[in-house]
Amino acid sequence: MCVWKIVIRFLRPHSRLALLAPFLVLVEVGSEMLQPMLMARIVNDGIVSGQTSVILPTGAMMFLLTMIGSIGGILSIHAAGKVSYRMAADMRRFLFRHVHRLPFSAIDRLQTGSIITRLTDDVTRVQQLVQASMRLLFRAPAVFVGAVLMTFSFNVKVAFVMLCVAPILLLFIFVLLKRTIPLYSVVQKKMDDTNSFLHELLSGIRVMKTYTGELLELSRFSKLCRCFTASSLMVSRRMVLLTPIVSFLIDLCTLSILWIGGYEAVAGRMNIGDVMACTNYMAKIMMSMLMASHIFIDISQADASLIRLNEIIEEPEESDDENNNLTLHDADLVFSQVCFSYDSTRNVLDEVSFVLPYGKTLAIVGTTGSGKSTLVSLLLRYYEVQSGLIEIGGFPLQKVNRHVLRHYVGVVDQNVQLFKGTVASNLRMGRPDATDEELWRACELAEISDFLRKMPEELDYQVEQNGYNLSGGQKQRIGLARTLLIHPSILIVDNGLCAVDALTSERIWSNIKSLSCSRIIVAQRVDNVRWADLLLFIHDNGKVDFGSYTEMSAGINSIQGGEEVTNAN
């Protein structure tokens, strides 16, 4: 039940409107409960007894109650909808902000496809439950209690028939939900798998089409769909029993009321109008119970969704309590006996130690998968070191606020992410207040200004999602300009110019060398970074060799073999 505290938490800001909806439901139910009684008066006094003067005022009263009930029902629907949509918006906003503050290890564990499902489908299920339950969950018991009390005023035997059906119905619903609720978690897990597959497919659709892998991917997708369908049908086969059994029990109850009411009417202990009223009350109970049965289905689905949402909420965020008043200009970088592992079975980096003085250039090379990008991730605090120490400007990295750190450390990845909008909006992501002159200066350093000046829109040139209307080299140069715009103290280029031609790349490196900052270059080949001051070579076992480029190049053949090292990845 603790997961339902999530709903209460996000409903609390809308408590007034949330309480108004049940109140309006009670107004609606109250007007409905009085109508069968008035109908019984018309039949008993107006028709059977022949007092026709009773019919018109009683009918007018029924019409007035109908209008009051209708207004209450419409307003309760409006209030419930408003509360549920506002609550869902608050929940999504919180989860979105919370996910952005999670460490990368938590995001890796939760998986991207699953996070998307939770922020969309799971929140929608909770929203639908809140919207429906604010009416139907209050309406069903109110109608049941009101109908039973009104029936007691007509005949005790008929009222007891209704009371006997309630525990049987509730017991059946309890047993059914107890066996079905765990299955909804399985269904949502299958949806996670489907979304993760689609995310992977759409991200790599060009590769798939290049190697004509459509049939293979279609086969994989079909298998996932079959698993999802089988799980959904398993749940549906159980829940589909709820409506017919509820209908059977209530119809049986209605038949019993007519039977008992008929005997009571013949014996003179009950009027014909009273039997009609009791039958009407039973019909109202039947409709409310049928609608409430669907609420129980929504509750079982929402319970599984809330458990999944709670898993995200309970993930601890990245701590931002560190010192945020530090200035890291002219800062030296020190790695001391740093070790890191993703799965605690093998160290990706093992006792890495080096010193990068401010203003120098460090080239990082190594074979594929040796941990070059991992080292960059540790420096940006995407992941935390398991042992050892990283210092920047004399401060332990764990004591440096992440926002401050990432302001002073700029990185250009191999896969530059551009967002739909203008070139200027993409460049200003790190500095929203940057002027056009500063944008052009950064573009000139990144050698992308000539391309932009050829466009009629220049800096307002429209970039499609993920930069699909740009070449790989153009995207990388825009990404470099975006990073240079924040004037980082440490500039990291992680294969960030691999798609740029050699001539342009040489001009860019020449521009970068003139900047007042430290530079870390992750390169594919040693001969591409001959202008570096220092060289760090990462072995497959996570060990490193470090020294000046001259010293390392002289003995680098003995480290791993001439051709392999020369082409080190």
Order of alpha helices (4+ residues) and beta strands (2+ residues): alpha-alpha-alpha-alpha-alpha-alpha-alpha-alpha-alpha-alpha-alpha-alpha-beta-beta-beta-alpha-beta-beta-alpha-beta-beta-alpha-alpha-alpha-beta-alpha-beta-alpha-beta-beta-beta-alpha-alpha-alpha
